[in-house]
Amino acid sequence: MNALLTRGGLFDDFFRDVAPGFYIKPLHGDGLPNPSQIKVDVRENNDAYTIHAEIPGVSKEEIQVAVDGNVVTLRAEVKQQDSTTQDEKLLRSERYYGAVSRSFQLAMDIDQTQAKAKYDNGVLVLVLPKKAALSGAQRLVIE
């Protein structure tokens, strides 16, 4: 049922392709991106996870990264800024205002004190060191 309430989908594509003049979208703003639109690549080595997340069109001040144990949450806030001069009028704007977030769980806890983040050209790169295990596997004595 939730899929029926979203903007965009099968019928939007159908009308855009078959009868583009019939289906006219609103002139101001499109919907917020889905969480799945933050595309991520997660790589792992012995010491850390490296995450590359695509978040284009957002300044680094608008991005928040939270690490809680082994759960990583990415949040970006996008602000629409329309500017027109006295000689022109805005006919269509496809910018929007709102926030999008995505969370995922990694296999091991993250050492938050050593975690690093860098944002360049729309790509957020996170280096998340694994937290050292306090002790190795412990064998239980069966009574």
N, C-alpha and C positions, 0 to 999 in steps of 0.2 A: 504494500500500500504506500509506503514511503516513496518508492520510485515514481509513483504517479504525481507526486507533489512538486518534484524538482523541475526547474527550467532546463530545457535541453533534453534531447533524447531521440528516440526513433522517429517520432512524428515531426520534430523540428527538422531533422535531416531530410525526411521525405519531402516536406513542403519547401525547404530551401532548394532542393534539387529539382523537383517537378514543377512547382509553381512559385518561383521566387518572389513575384510581386504580390501573391495572395497572402503570404504569411509575413507580416511586418513586425519586427521586434520593437520594443519601446526605444525611444530616442535617447534616453539617459540611463546609462549604466547597464551592465550585464550582471548576472549573479556571481556570487563568490565562487572561487575555485573549490572543487572537492578536495578533501584531504588526500585522496589518491593522486591529485595533481602535483603534490610535492614528491617528485621522483627521487628516490634514494638508491645509492649503491652502498652496500655494507661489505667491508672486507675485514678479515681477521688474520692475525698472525699470532705467534706465541705470547706476545706481550700486550697487544692492544687491538682495538677495533678502529678502523678508519671508515668514516661515513662521508659520502659526498651527496649533498642534497641540493637539488635545483630549486631556487627561490628567486626567479627573475623579477625585476621591477620593484624591488623592496630595498630600502637603505638598511645598513647594518644596525642602525639604532632601533629599527622596527622589528628586529628578530630576537626572539628569546629561546634559549635552550635550557631545559631543565633535565637533570639527571637524578634519579631516585633509585638507588640500588642498581638494578639492571634495566630499568625502564628509562628510555630517552624520549623526551617530548620536544618537538619543534613547533614553534608558534610564530607566525608572521602577521603583522598588521599592515594593511594596505590602505592608503588614504587617497581618495580621488581629489584632484585639484583642477578645477576648471578655471581657465582664465580667458577672457575675451577683451578685446579693445572696443573702443567706441564705434569703430568702423565695421565691425564684423559681429555676426551672431553665431552661436553654437548650434549646429544642426544635429550632430550625433556625437556622443561621447561614450567610449567603451571602457572607461575607467570606473572603479568602484571603491567603496569604503567598507572595510570589515576585516575580520581576522579569520585565518585558517590555521588549523593545527593538526599535527599527526604524532601519534605515539607508537612506539614499538618496543619489544622486549628483547634483550640480548641474553646469551646463554650464561654469562658470568657478571658479577657485580663490577661496577666501574669505580676506579680510584678518582674521586671527584677533585682531589687536590692537585692532581697532575693532568687533568683534562684540558685540552686546548681547542679553540675554535678560530677559524679564519674565514672571512667572506670576501670573495673577489669575483667580479664579472657575473653575478647572479648565482654563484655556486658557493654553498656553505660547506667547509671541510672541517670535520670534527675528528680529533685524535683522542680516543678514550682508552687510557691504559686500564688493563684488567687489575682488579684488586687481588693482591697476593693471598692465596689461601692460608689460613692460620696454621693449619697442619694438614698433612696428607691424609689419604683415606685411612680410616682406623678400622681395624678388624675387631669384631665383637666376639667374645668368648660365649659359646653356646653352653648353657647349663643343662 
